[in-house]
Amino acid sequence: MLTLASDFGSPYPAAMKGVLRSRGVTDLVDVAHDLPQGDPRAAAFWLRFVLPEFPPGVHLVVVDPGVGTDRAAVCVRAGDHALVGPDNGCLLPPARALAAEHVGPDADPADAIDVYAVDDPDPRSSTFHGRDVFAPAAARVHEAGVDAIESLEGFVRADDYDDYAIPDAWVESDTASGEVLVVDDFGNAVTNVPGDFLEGRVGETIAVETAAGVREVPVVETFADVDKHDPLVTVGSHGFVECDANQGRGDEAFDIAPGRAVTLSFEEEVSATVPTA
């Protein structure tokens, strides 16, 4: 199959699908076209989370704030998968996740990743490379097969490419400092603090420190463990700690946004400076 992901909204994805279907690609699956606009980091996070659920395929990813500039077009082979899109780092985190699935837990995912620069044809537009550059390239990879990428004309092995790694949080036994990676449509603020920081701490109170102050909230397993609209901290399905609210917006409850710093602490000397209700 060939999947599509972008920040285009509508109707631009339809043009990419038209290009793909005109080149014989019929098994198309939309991942999302409402990724945060112009945010390759957010795209990297969500696709790292979503794409490993798919069987081997070609993944067309277009979150491209540098469209029309000298940024390259790339194809990343990751095990049995291939990702096609702009060279702005958003492809590498999902590629590493896909490669890890391919090589297993005891091997380095980098051993199953190859990056290729893709020669741009003369695009019809300087503002829509999803249609003019990336969709045709993805169709060629789909037709040739992932194992035959290096045989494709205009696909050249690249050693210099843009990479992005999801930043690590600083974690000790009772304190973790990190940042908000993304906020989903429900308002759940996903941090880069690994979920195992909360292991065995469900039912305890944790202090959440942001630029707005410190707020003490419960660590819970499910949203319904607190009253409606009450804030909470939990581990999301992606394995990271979230700052949320039951049937409410965690980003508003904690006054945080992507890129904002957050510190989580079980240390007793931390006292709340923000009301809990």
PyRosetta script that sets phi, psi and omega in degrees:
from pyrosetta import init, pose_from_sequence

init()
pose = pose_from_sequence("MLTLASDFGSPYPAAMKGVLRSRGVTDLVDVAHDLPQGDPRAAAFWLRFVLPEFPPGVHLVVVDPGVGTDRAAVCVRAGDHALVGPDNGCLLPPARALAAEHVGPDADPADAIDVYAVDDPDPRSSTFHGRDVFAPAAARVHEAGVDAIESLEGFVRADDYDDYAIPDAWVESDTASGEVLVVDDFGNAVTNVPGDFLEGRVGETIAVETAAGVREVPVVETFADVDKHDPLVTVGSHGFVECDANQGRGDEAFDIAPGRAVTLSFEEEVSATVPTA")
pose.set_psi(1, 167.2)
pose.set_omega(1, 175.0)
pose.set_phi(2, -127.2)
pose.set_psi(2, 123.7)
pose.set_omega(2, 179.8)
pose.set_phi(3, -101.4)
pose.set_psi(3, 155.4)
pose.set_omega(3, 178.8)
pose.set_phi(4, -127.4)
pose.set_psi(4, 136.3)
pose.set_omega(4, 175.3)
pose.set_phi(5, -142.6)
pose.set_psi(5, 138.4)
pose.set_omega(5, -178.9)
pose.set_phi(6, -160.7)
pose.set_psi(6, 177.2)
pose.set_omega(6, 172.5)
pose.set_phi(7, -110.6)
pose.set_psi(7, 25.5)
pose.set_omega(7, -169.6)
pose.set_phi(8, -79.1)
pose.set_psi(8, -24.3)
pose.set_omega(8, -169.1)
pose.set_phi(9, 69.3)
pose.set_psi(9, -127.5)
pose.set_omega(9, -179.1)
pose.set_phi(10, -142.5)
pose.set_psi(10, 147.2)
pose.set_omega(10, 10.2)
pose.set_phi(11, -103.8)
pose.set_psi(11, 10.6)
pose.set_omega(11, -172.9)
pose.set_phi(12, -56.8)
pose.set_psi(12, -37.0)
pose.set_omega(12, 178.3)
pose.set_phi(13, -57.5)
pose.set_psi(13, -30.0)
pose.set_omega(13, -179.9)
pose.set_phi(14, -62.7)
pose.set_psi(14, -34.1)
pose.set_omega(14, 178.4)
pose.set_phi(15, -66.1)
pose.set_psi(15, -40.4)
pose.set_omega(15, 176.9)
pose.set_phi(16, -64.2)
pose.set_psi(16, -41.1)
pose.set_omega(16, 178.5)
pose.set_phi(17, -63.4)
pose.set_psi(17, -37.3)
pose.set_omega(17, 177.3)
pose.set_phi(18, -61.7)
pose.set_psi(18, -42.1)
pose.set_omega(18, 177.5)
pose.set_phi(19, -61.8)
pose.set_psi(19, -45.2)
pose.set_omega(19, -177.5)
pose.set_phi(20, -65.4)
pose.set_psi(20, -45.1)
pose.set_omega(20, -179.4)
pose.set_phi(21, -66.4)
pose.set_psi(21, -34.9)
pose.set_omega(21, 178.4)
pose.set_phi(22, -66.9)
pose.set_psi(22, -16.3)
pose.set_omega(22, 177.3)
pose.set_phi(23, -105.4)
pose.set_psi(23, 16.1)
pose.set_omega(23, 171.1)
pose.set_phi(24, 90.7)
pose.set_psi(24, 5.7)
pose.set_omega(24, 179.4)
pose.set_phi(25, -88.9)
pose.set_psi(25, 117.6)
pose.set_omega(25, -176.3)
pose.set_phi(26, -114.2)
pose.set_psi(26, -24.8)
pose.set_omega(26, -177.6)
pose.set_phi(27, -89.8)
pose.set_psi(27, 81.9)
pose.set_omega(27, -176.1)
pose.set_phi(28, -106.6)
pose.set_psi(28, 136.5)
pose.set_omega(28, 178.5)
pose.set_phi(29, -130.2)
pose.set_psi(29, 124.6)
pose.set_omega(29, 175.1)
pose.set_phi(30, -81.1)
pose.set_psi(30, 123.3)
pose.set_omega(30, 172.4)
pose.set_phi(31, -83.1)
pose.set_psi(31, -57.3)
pose.set_omega(31, 176.9)
pose.set_phi(32, -169.4)
pose.set_psi(32, 144.1)
pose.set_omega(32, 172.1)
pose.set_phi(33, -122.9)
pose.set_psi(33, 16.5)
pose.set_omega(33, 176.1)
pose.set_phi(34, -121.2)
pose.set_psi(34, 32.4)
pose.set_omega(34, 172.1)
pose.set_phi(35, -61.4)
pose.set_psi(35, 151.8)
pose.set_omega(35, -178.8)
pose.set_phi(36, -52.0)
pose.set_psi(36, 127.7)
pose.set_omega(36, -170.8)
pose.set_phi(37, -67.3)
pose.set_psi(37, 131.9)
pose.set_omega(37, 175.8)
pose.set_phi(38, 66.4)
pose.set_psi(38, 24.6)
pose.set_omega(38, -174.6)
pose.set_phi(39, -124.6)
pose.set_psi(39, 84.7)
pose.set_omega(39, 179.8)
pose.set_phi(40, -59.3)
pose.set_psi(40, -31.3)
pose.set_omega(40, 179.7)
pose.set_phi(41, -64.4)
pose.set_psi(41, -44.6)
pose.set_omega(41, 179.0)
pose.set_phi(42, -64.6)
pose.set_psi(42, -40.5)
pose.set_omega(42, 177.3)
pose.set_phi(43, -60.7)
pose.set_psi(43, -42.1)
pose.set_omega(43, 179.1)
pose.set_phi(44, -59.4)
pose.set_psi(44, -43.3)
pose.set_omega(44, -179.7)
pose.set_phi(45, -64.1)
pose.set_psi(45, -52.0)
pose.set_omega(45, -174.9)
pose.set_phi(46, -65.4)
pose.set_psi(46, -38.7)
pose.set_omega(46, -179.0)
pose.set_phi(47, -73.4)
pose.set_psi(47, -31.3)
pose.set_omega(47, 173.3)
pose.set_phi(48, -60.8)
pose.set_psi(48, -33.7)
pose.set_omega(48, -179.0)
pose.set_phi(49, -79.2)
pose.set_psi(49, -38.6)
pose.set_omega(49, -169.7)
pose.set_phi(50, -91.7)
pose.set_psi(50, -46.5)
pose.set_omega(50, -168.7)
pose.set_phi(51, -62.5)
pose.set_psi(51, -31.5)
pose.set_omega(51, 177.6)
pose.set_phi(52, -63.3)
pose.set_psi(52, -12.2)
pose.set_omega(52, 176.5)
pose.set_phi(53, -78.6)
pose.set_psi(53, -11.4)
pose.set_omega(53, -176.3)
pose.set_phi(54, -91.9)
pose.set_psi(54, 150.7)
pose.set_omega(54, 170.2)
pose.set_phi(55, -69.9)
pose.set_psi(55, 170.3)
pose.set_omega(55, -178.1)
pose.set_phi(56, -52.1)
pose.set_psi(56, 137.3)
pose.set_omega(56, -179.2)
pose.set_phi(57, -172.3)
pose.set_psi(57, -172.4)
pose.set_omega(57, 176.7)
pose.set_phi(58, -109.3)
pose.set_psi(58, 133.6)
pose.set_omega(58, -174.9)
pose.set_phi(59, -120.4)
pose.set_psi(59, 114.1)
pose.set_omega(59, 178.4)
pose.set_phi(60, -92.3)
pose.set_psi(60, 118.8)
pose.set_omega(60, -174.4)
pose.set_phi(61, -125.1)
pose.set_psi(61, 120.0)
pose.set_omega(61, -179.4)
pose.set_phi(62, -131.0)
pose.set_psi(62, 91.4)
pose.set_omega(62, 165.7)
pose.set_phi(63, -124.5)
pose.set_psi(63, 102.9)
pose.set_omega(63, -158.1)
pose.set_phi(64, -138.8)
pose.set_psi(64, 70.0)
pose.set_omega(64, 178.7)
pose.set_phi(65, -64.0)
pose.set_psi(65, -15.9)
pose.set_omega(65, 178.8)
pose.set_phi(66, -96.0)
pose.set_psi(66, 17.9)
pose.set_omega(66, -178.2)
pose.set_phi(67, -55.0)
pose.set_psi(67, 135.5)
pose.set_omega(67, 178.8)
pose.set_phi(68, 88.3)
pose.set_psi(68, -7.6)
pose.set_omega(68, 177.5)
pose.set_phi(69, -91.3)
pose.set_psi(69, -169.1)
pose.set_omega(69, -179.0)
pose.set_phi(70, -86.4)
pose.set_psi(70, 9.6)
pose.set_omega(70, 175.4)
pose.set_phi(71, -62.0)
pose.set_psi(71, 145.6)
pose.set_omega(71, -174.2)
pose.set_phi(72, -83.3)
pose.set_psi(72, 164.5)
pose.set_omega(72, 165.8)
pose.set_phi(73, -99.6)
pose.set_psi(73, 139.4)
pose.set_omega(73, -176.9)
pose.set_phi(74, -135.1)
pose.set_psi(74, 157.7)
pose.set_omega(74, 170.0)
pose.set_phi(75, -125.1)
pose.set_psi(75, 127.2)
pose.set_omega(75, -179.3)
pose.set_phi(76, -112.9)
pose.set_psi(76, 117.6)
pose.set_omega(76, 174.5)
pose.set_phi(77, -89.0)
pose.set_psi(77, 127.1)
pose.set_omega(77, -179.1)
pose.set_phi(78, -131.3)
pose.set_psi(78, 93.7)
pose.set_omega(78, -176.1)
pose.set_phi(79, 62.9)
pose.set_psi(79, -121.0)
pose.set_omega(79, -179.3)
pose.set_phi(80, -89.9)
pose.set_psi(80, 5.3)
pose.set_omega(80, -177.2)
pose.set_phi(81, -113.2)
pose.set_psi(81, 162.0)
pose.set_omega(81, 170.7)
pose.set_phi(82, -138.4)
pose.set_psi(82, 139.9)
pose.set_omega(82, 176.9)
pose.set_phi(83, -118.4)
pose.set_psi(83, 136.1)
pose.set_omega(83, -179.3)
pose.set_phi(84, -124.5)
pose.set_psi(84, 132.2)
pose.set_omega(84, 179.4)
pose.set_phi(85, 174.3)
pose.set_psi(85, -166.2)
pose.set_omega(85, -178.7)
pose.set_phi(86, -75.9)
pose.set_psi(86, 152.9)
pose.set_omega(86, 178.6)
pose.set_phi(87, -86.1)
pose.set_psi(87, 75.6)
pose.set_omega(87, 177.8)
pose.set_phi(88, -130.7)
pose.set_psi(88, 15.1)
pose.set_omega(88, 175.2)
pose.set_phi(89, 94.7)
pose.set_psi(89, -15.3)
pose.set_omega(89, -172.5)
pose.set_phi(90, -71.5)
pose.set_psi(90, -17.6)
pose.set_omega(90, -177.4)
pose.set_phi(91, -84.5)
pose.set_psi(91, -23.2)
pose.set_omega(91, -170.7)
pose.set_phi(92, -73.4)
pose.set_psi(92, -43.0)
pose.set_omega(92, 176.9)
pose.set_phi(93, -58.6)
pose.set_psi(93, -47.4)
pose.set_omega(93, 175.4)
pose.set_phi(94, -65.4)
pose.set_psi(94, -32.5)
pose.set_omega(94, 178.1)
pose.set_phi(95, -62.9)
pose.set_psi(95, -41.5)
pose.set_omega(95, 178.8)
pose.set_phi(96, -64.6)
pose.set_psi(96, -38.7)
pose.set_omega(96, 178.0)
pose.set_phi(97, -65.0)
pose.set_psi(97, -41.2)
pose.set_omega(97, 178.3)
pose.set_phi(98, -66.8)
pose.set_psi(98, -40.9)
pose.set_omega(98, 179.4)
pose.set_phi(99, -65.8)
pose.set_psi(99, -36.8)
pose.set_omega(99, 178.8)
pose.set_phi(100, -61.8)
pose.set_psi(100, -37.9)
pose.set_omega(100, 176.8)
pose.set_phi(101, -64.1)
pose.set_psi(101, -30.7)
pose.set_omega(101, -175.9)
pose.set_phi(102, -79.3)
pose.set_psi(102, -41.5)
pose.set_omega(102, -172.4)
pose.set_phi(103, -93.8)
pose.set_psi(103, -17.1)
pose.set_omega(103, 180.0)
pose.set_phi(104, 92.2)
pose.set_psi(104, 171.4)
pose.set_omega(104, -171.1)
pose.set_phi(105, -71.5)
pose.set_psi(105, -19.0)
pose.set_omega(105, -174.0)
pose.set_phi(106, -99.0)
pose.set_psi(106, 5.7)
pose.set_omega(106, -177.6)
pose.set_phi(107, -119.3)
pose.set_psi(107, 163.1)
pose.set_omega(107, 179.3)
pose.set_phi(108, -85.6)
pose.set_psi(108, 120.5)
pose.set_omega(108, 179.9)
pose.set_phi(109, -56.6)
pose.set_psi(109, -27.8)
pose.set_omega(109, -179.4)
pose.set_phi(110, -60.6)
pose.set_psi(110, -24.9)
pose.set_omega(110, 179.8)
pose.set_phi(111, -68.3)
pose.set_psi(111, -17.2)
pose.set_omega(111, -178.5)
pose.set_phi(112, -110.3)
pose.set_psi(112, 18.2)
pose.set_omega(112, -178.8)
pose.set_phi(113, -118.8)
pose.set_psi(113, 129.9)
pose.set_omega(113, 172.9)
pose.set_phi(114, -130.6)
pose.set_psi(114, 137.5)
pose.set_omega(114, -179.2)
pose.set_phi(115, -114.3)
pose.set_psi(115, 134.7)
pose.set_omega(115, -179.5)
pose.set_phi(116, -124.1)
pose.set_psi(116, 132.6)
pose.set_omega(116, 169.4)
pose.set_phi(117, -78.8)
pose.set_psi(117, 139.8)
pose.set_omega(117, -177.8)
pose.set_phi(118, -112.3)
pose.set_psi(118, 122.1)
pose.set_omega(118, 176.6)
pose.set_phi(119, -62.8)
pose.set_psi(119, 126.6)
pose.set_omega(119, 176.8)
pose.set_phi(120, -76.3)
pose.set_psi(120, 131.3)
pose.set_omega(120, 167.4)
pose.set_phi(121, -70.4)
pose.set_psi(121, 177.8)
pose.set_omega(121, 176.5)
pose.set_phi(122, -76.6)
pose.set_psi(122, 100.0)
pose.set_omega(122, -173.0)
pose.set_phi(123, -69.0)
pose.set_psi(123, 148.6)
pose.set_omega(123, 178.0)
pose.set_phi(124, -66.4)
pose.set_psi(124, -26.9)
pose.set_omega(124, -175.4)
pose.set_phi(125, -139.4)
pose.set_psi(125, 149.0)
pose.set_omega(125, 174.9)
pose.set_phi(126, -89.1)
pose.set_psi(126, 0.9)
pose.set_omega(126, -176.8)
pose.set_phi(127, -120.6)
pose.set_psi(127, 1.5)
pose.set_omega(127, -177.1)
pose.set_phi(128, -140.7)
pose.set_psi(128, 64.6)
pose.set_omega(128, 179.0)
pose.set_phi(129, -74.0)
pose.set_psi(129, -16.3)
pose.set_omega(129, 173.0)
pose.set_phi(130, -57.2)
pose.set_psi(130, -42.5)
pose.set_omega(130, 178.6)
pose.set_phi(131, -79.4)
pose.set_psi(131, -42.7)
pose.set_omega(131, -166.8)
pose.set_phi(132, -90.9)
pose.set_psi(132, -25.0)
pose.set_omega(132, -175.6)
pose.set_phi(133, -118.9)
pose.set_psi(133, -56.9)
pose.set_omega(133, -169.8)
pose.set_phi(134, -74.5)
pose.set_psi(134, -41.4)
pose.set_omega(134, 179.6)
pose.set_phi(135, -63.5)
pose.set_psi(135, -46.7)
pose.set_omega(135, 175.8)
pose.set_phi(136, -60.1)
pose.set_psi(136, -39.2)
pose.set_omega(136, 179.0)
pose.set_phi(137, -65.3)
pose.set_psi(137, -42.2)
pose.set_omega(137, 178.9)
pose.set_phi(138, -63.5)
pose.set_psi(138, -37.9)
pose.set_omega(138, 178.4)
pose.set_phi(139, -63.7)
pose.set_psi(139, -37.9)
pose.set_omega(139, 179.3)
pose.set_phi(140, -66.8)
pose.set_psi(140, -41.5)
pose.set_omega(140, 177.8)
pose.set_phi(141, -64.6)
pose.set_psi(141, -42.6)
pose.set_omega(141, 179.9)
pose.set_phi(142, -60.1)
pose.set_psi(142, -42.0)
pose.set_omega(142, -178.4)
pose.set_phi(143, -70.2)
pose.set_psi(143, -41.4)
pose.set_omega(143, -175.7)
pose.set_phi(144, -78.0)
pose.set_psi(144, -33.0)
pose.set_omega(144, -174.3)
pose.set_phi(145, 100.9)
pose.set_psi(145, 148.3)
pose.set_omega(145, -176.2)
pose.set_phi(146, -60.3)
pose.set_psi(146, -35.1)
pose.set_omega(146, -177.8)
pose.set_phi(147, -74.1)
pose.set_psi(147, -9.2)
pose.set_omega(147, -175.4)
pose.set_phi(148, -112.1)
pose.set_psi(148, 17.1)
pose.set_omega(148, -176.0)
pose.set_phi(149, -57.8)
pose.set_psi(149, -43.3)
pose.set_omega(149, -175.1)
pose.set_phi(150, -67.6)
pose.set_psi(150, -12.9)
pose.set_omega(150, 177.7)
pose.set_phi(151, -86.3)
pose.set_psi(151, -8.8)
pose.set_omega(151, -177.2)
pose.set_phi(152, -77.3)
pose.set_psi(152, 134.1)
pose.set_omega(152, 177.1)
pose.set_phi(153, -64.2)
pose.set_psi(153, 133.0)
pose.set_omega(153, 178.3)
pose.set_phi(154, 88.4)
pose.set_psi(154, -2.0)
pose.set_omega(154, 174.9)
pose.set_phi(155, -103.7)
pose.set_psi(155, 111.4)
pose.set_omega(155, -172.7)
pose.set_phi(156, -122.7)
pose.set_psi(156, 130.4)
pose.set_omega(156, 179.7)
pose.set_phi(157, -54.1)
pose.set_psi(157, 132.0)
pose.set_omega(157, -176.9)
pose.set_phi(158, -117.4)
pose.set_psi(158, 134.2)
pose.set_omega(158, 174.8)
pose.set_phi(159, -102.4)
pose.set_psi(159, -19.1)
pose.set_omega(159, -178.4)
pose.set_phi(160, -113.7)
pose.set_psi(160, 110.0)
pose.set_omega(160, -179.0)
pose.set_phi(161, -151.8)
pose.set_psi(161, 161.2)
pose.set_omega(161, -178.1)
pose.set_phi(162, -79.9)
pose.set_psi(162, 132.3)
pose.set_omega(162, -180.0)
pose.set_phi(163, -125.3)
pose.set_psi(163, 152.4)
pose.set_omega(163, 174.1)
pose.set_phi(164, -139.1)
pose.set_psi(164, 130.5)
pose.set_omega(164, 175.9)
pose.set_phi(165, -116.5)
pose.set_psi(165, 133.2)
pose.set_omega(165, 176.3)
pose.set_phi(166, -59.0)
pose.set_psi(166, 123.8)
pose.set_omega(166, -173.3)
pose.set_phi(167, -64.9)
pose.set_psi(167, 145.3)
pose.set_omega(167, 177.0)
pose.set_phi(168, -81.1)
pose.set_psi(168, 144.8)
pose.set_omega(168, 172.5)
pose.set_phi(169, -85.5)
pose.set_psi(169, 158.5)
pose.set_omega(169, 172.5)
pose.set_phi(170, -92.5)
pose.set_psi(170, 123.0)
pose.set_omega(170, -172.4)
pose.set_phi(171, -131.0)
pose.set_psi(171, 129.7)
pose.set_omega(171, 167.2)
pose.set_phi(172, -121.0)
pose.set_psi(172, -174.3)
pose.set_omega(172, -172.7)
pose.set_phi(173, -61.4)
pose.set_psi(173, -41.4)
pose.set_omega(173, -175.3)
pose.set_phi(174, -117.3)
pose.set_psi(174, 0.0)
pose.set_omega(174, -176.6)
pose.set_phi(175, -140.4)
pose.set_psi(175, 141.1)
pose.set_omega(175, 175.5)
pose.set_phi(176, -140.1)
pose.set_psi(176, 135.8)
pose.set_omega(176, 177.3)
pose.set_phi(177, -122.2)
pose.set_psi(177, 131.0)
pose.set_omega(177, -179.8)
pose.set_phi(178, -156.3)
pose.set_psi(178, -147.0)
pose.set_omega(178, -179.3)
pose.set_phi(179, -147.0)
pose.set_psi(179, 162.5)
pose.set_omega(179, 175.1)
pose.set_phi(180, -80.4)
pose.set_psi(180, 123.5)
pose.set_omega(180, 179.8)
pose.set_phi(181, -83.5)
pose.set_psi(181, -50.2)
pose.set_omega(181, -177.7)
pose.set_phi(182, -148.4)
pose.set_psi(182, 162.0)
pose.set_omega(182, 168.8)
pose.set_phi(183, -123.4)
pose.set_psi(183, 123.5)
pose.set_omega(183, -177.8)
pose.set_phi(184, -83.1)
pose.set_psi(184, -179.7)
pose.set_omega(184, -175.2)
pose.set_phi(185, -65.0)
pose.set_psi(185, -19.8)
pose.set_omega(185, 177.3)
pose.set_phi(186, -83.9)
pose.set_psi(186, -7.7)
pose.set_omega(186, -175.7)
pose.set_phi(187, 90.8)
pose.set_psi(187, 6.6)
pose.set_omega(187, 177.8)
pose.set_phi(188, -71.4)
pose.set_psi(188, 123.6)
pose.set_omega(188, -177.8)
pose.set_phi(189, -94.2)
pose.set_psi(189, 107.1)
pose.set_omega(189, -175.4)
pose.set_phi(190, -90.2)
pose.set_psi(190, 122.0)
pose.set_omega(190, 179.4)
pose.set_phi(191, -97.2)
pose.set_psi(191, 174.4)
pose.set_omega(191, 175.1)
pose.set_phi(192, -94.8)
pose.set_psi(192, 11.6)
pose.set_omega(192, 176.5)
pose.set_phi(193, -76.6)
pose.set_psi(193, 123.2)
pose.set_omega(193, -177.5)
pose.set_phi(194, -63.0)
pose.set_psi(194, 145.7)
pose.set_omega(194, -175.7)
pose.set_phi(195, -61.5)
pose.set_psi(195, -27.0)
pose.set_omega(195, -177.3)
pose.set_phi(196, -69.3)
pose.set_psi(196, -8.6)
pose.set_omega(196, 173.0)
pose.set_phi(197, -61.5)
pose.set_psi(197, -29.0)
pose.set_omega(197, -179.3)
pose.set_phi(198, -95.5)
pose.set_psi(198, 5.0)
pose.set_omega(198, -176.7)
pose.set_phi(199, -59.7)
pose.set_psi(199, 127.6)
pose.set_omega(199, 179.5)
pose.set_phi(200, 76.2)
pose.set_psi(200, 7.3)
pose.set_omega(200, -175.1)
pose.set_phi(201, -110.4)
pose.set_psi(201, 6.1)
pose.set_omega(201, 178.5)
pose.set_phi(202, -59.1)
pose.set_psi(202, 133.4)
pose.set_omega(202, -178.1)
pose.set_phi(203, 98.0)
pose.set_psi(203, -15.3)
pose.set_omega(203, 178.0)
pose.set_phi(204, -86.0)
pose.set_psi(204, 168.0)
pose.set_omega(204, 176.0)
pose.set_phi(205, -100.5)
pose.set_psi(205, 136.1)
pose.set_omega(205, -179.8)
pose.set_phi(206, -123.4)
pose.set_psi(206, 143.5)
pose.set_omega(206, 176.5)
pose.set_phi(207, -93.6)
pose.set_psi(207, 125.4)
pose.set_omega(207, 179.0)
pose.set_phi(208, -108.3)
pose.set_psi(208, 112.4)
pose.set_omega(208, -178.2)
pose.set_phi(209, -104.3)
pose.set_psi(209, 124.5)
pose.set_omega(209, 175.7)
pose.set_phi(210, -130.3)
pose.set_psi(210, -176.8)
pose.set_omega(210, 178.1)
pose.set_phi(211, -62.3)
pose.set_psi(211, -21.8)
pose.set_omega(211, -179.6)
pose.set_phi(212, -82.9)
pose.set_psi(212, -9.5)
pose.set_omega(212, -178.9)
pose.set_phi(213, 130.4)
pose.set_psi(213, -159.5)
pose.set_omega(213, -177.4)
pose.set_phi(214, -118.3)
pose.set_psi(214, 135.4)
pose.set_omega(214, 178.7)
pose.set_phi(215, -132.0)
pose.set_psi(215, 131.0)
pose.set_omega(215, 178.6)
pose.set_phi(216, -96.8)
pose.set_psi(216, 125.9)
pose.set_omega(216, -176.0)
pose.set_phi(217, -139.7)
pose.set_psi(217, 163.5)
pose.set_omega(217, 178.9)
pose.set_phi(218, -80.9)
pose.set_psi(218, 150.2)
pose.set_omega(218, 168.3)
pose.set_phi(219, -90.6)
pose.set_psi(219, 123.1)
pose.set_omega(219, -174.6)
pose.set_phi(220, -129.3)
pose.set_psi(220, 165.8)
pose.set_omega(220, 177.1)
pose.set_phi(221, -94.0)
pose.set_psi(221, -33.8)
pose.set_omega(221, 179.7)
pose.set_phi(222, -133.9)
pose.set_psi(222, 157.0)
pose.set_omega(222, -179.6)
pose.set_phi(223, -58.8)
pose.set_psi(223, -38.9)
pose.set_omega(223, -174.7)
pose.set_phi(224, -70.3)
pose.set_psi(224, -1.9)
pose.set_omega(224, 177.1)
pose.set_phi(225, -74.2)
pose.set_psi(225, -8.2)
pose.set_omega(225, 174.4)
pose.set_phi(226, -125.6)
pose.set_psi(226, 166.1)
pose.set_omega(226, 179.6)
pose.set_phi(227, -68.2)
pose.set_psi(227, 159.7)
pose.set_omega(227, 179.5)
pose.set_phi(228, -54.8)
pose.set_psi(228, 132.2)
pose.set_omega(228, 178.5)
pose.set_phi(229, 76.9)
pose.set_psi(229, -5.0)
pose.set_omega(229, 179.5)
pose.set_phi(230, -73.9)
pose.set_psi(230, 143.4)
pose.set_omega(230, 178.3)
pose.set_phi(231, -75.8)
pose.set_psi(231, 159.3)
pose.set_omega(231, -177.2)
pose.set_phi(232, -160.0)
pose.set_psi(232, 167.1)
pose.set_omega(232, 171.0)
pose.set_phi(233, -125.8)
pose.set_psi(233, 135.5)
pose.set_omega(233, -179.3)
pose.set_phi(234, -151.9)
pose.set_psi(234, 179.3)
pose.set_omega(234, 176.0)
pose.set_phi(235, -105.0)
pose.set_psi(235, 125.0)
pose.set_omega(235, -179.9)
pose.set_phi(236, -81.0)
pose.set_psi(236, 173.1)
pose.set_omega(236, -177.2)
pose.set_phi(237, -66.1)
pose.set_psi(237, -16.2)
pose.set_omega(237, 178.7)
pose.set_phi(238, -87.5)
pose.set_psi(238, -5.0)
pose.set_omega(238, 175.4)
pose.set_phi(239, 94.0)
pose.set_psi(239, 6.5)
pose.set_omega(239, 178.6)
pose.set_phi(240, -110.7)
pose.set_psi(240, 159.1)
pose.set_omega(240, 177.9)
pose.set_phi(241, -73.6)
pose.set_psi(241, 136.0)
pose.set_omega(241, 177.7)
pose.set_phi(242, -116.7)
pose.set_psi(242, 149.0)
pose.set_omega(242, 169.4)
pose.set_phi(243, -108.4)
pose.set_psi(243, 109.7)
pose.set_omega(243, -168.4)
pose.set_phi(244, -129.2)
pose.set_psi(244, -177.3)
pose.set_omega(244, 171.5)
pose.set_phi(245, -144.7)
pose.set_psi(245, 140.8)
pose.set_omega(245, -179.9)
pose.set_phi(246, -69.9)
pose.set_psi(246, 115.5)
pose.set_omega(246, -179.0)
pose.set_phi(247, 55.9)
pose.set_psi(247, 34.1)
pose.set_omega(247, 177.1)
pose.set_phi(248, -149.2)
pose.set_psi(248, -173.4)
pose.set_omega(248, -176.6)
pose.set_phi(249, -105.1)
pose.set_psi(249, 118.7)
pose.set_omega(249, 179.0)
pose.set_phi(250, -67.5)
pose.set_psi(250, -34.1)
pose.set_omega(250, 179.9)
pose.set_phi(251, -63.5)
pose.set_psi(251, -33.8)
pose.set_omega(251, 177.9)
pose.set_phi(252, -78.2)
pose.set_psi(252, -38.6)
pose.set_omega(252, -178.8)
pose.set_phi(253, -62.8)
pose.set_psi(253, -36.3)
pose.set_omega(253, -178.2)
pose.set_phi(254, -103.0)
pose.set_psi(254, -3.1)
pose.set_omega(254, -179.1)
pose.set_phi(255, 54.6)
pose.set_psi(255, 55.9)
pose.set_omega(255, -179.7)
pose.set_phi(256, -131.8)
pose.set_psi(256, 164.0)
pose.set_omega(256, -177.7)
pose.set_phi(257, -151.6)
pose.set_psi(257, 166.0)
pose.set_omega(257, 178.5)
pose.set_phi(258, -54.0)
pose.set_psi(258, 135.4)
pose.set_omega(258, -179.2)
pose.set_phi(259, 91.5)
pose.set_psi(259, -12.9)
pose.set_omega(259, -179.2)
pose.set_phi(260, -77.9)
pose.set_psi(260, 144.6)
pose.set_omega(260, 179.4)
pose.set_phi(261, -76.0)
pose.set_psi(261, 148.2)
pose.set_omega(261, 177.1)
pose.set_phi(262, -146.1)
pose.set_psi(262, 138.7)
pose.set_omega(262, 175.7)
pose.set_phi(263, -122.9)
pose.set_psi(263, 132.4)
pose.set_omega(263, 179.8)
pose.set_phi(264, -114.4)
pose.set_psi(264, 132.0)
pose.set_omega(264, -174.6)
pose.set_phi(265, -145.0)
pose.set_psi(265, 138.0)
pose.set_omega(265, 172.3)
pose.set_phi(266, -101.5)
pose.set_psi(266, 3.9)
pose.set_omega(266, -177.0)
pose.set_phi(267, -67.4)
pose.set_psi(267, 134.0)
pose.set_omega(267, -171.7)
pose.set_phi(268, -67.4)
pose.set_psi(268, -26.4)
pose.set_omega(268, -174.7)
pose.set_phi(269, -74.9)
pose.set_psi(269, -12.5)
pose.set_omega(269, 178.5)
pose.set_phi(270, -74.1)
pose.set_psi(270, 125.2)
pose.set_omega(270, 178.7)
pose.set_phi(271, -117.4)
pose.set_psi(271, 147.4)
pose.set_omega(271, -175.6)
pose.set_phi(272, -71.5)
pose.set_psi(272, 138.5)
pose.set_omega(272, 173.0)
pose.set_phi(273, -115.4)
pose.set_psi(273, -0.5)
pose.set_omega(273, 177.0)
pose.set_phi(274, -118.2)
pose.set_psi(274, 133.1)
pose.set_omega(274, -178.9)
pose.set_phi(275, -57.6)
pose.set_psi(275, 147.2)
pose.set_omega(275, 179.4)
pose.set_phi(276, -89.2)
pose.set_psi(276, -3.4)
pose.set_omega(276, 178.5)
pose.set_phi(277, -150.0)
pose.dump_pdb("model.pdb")
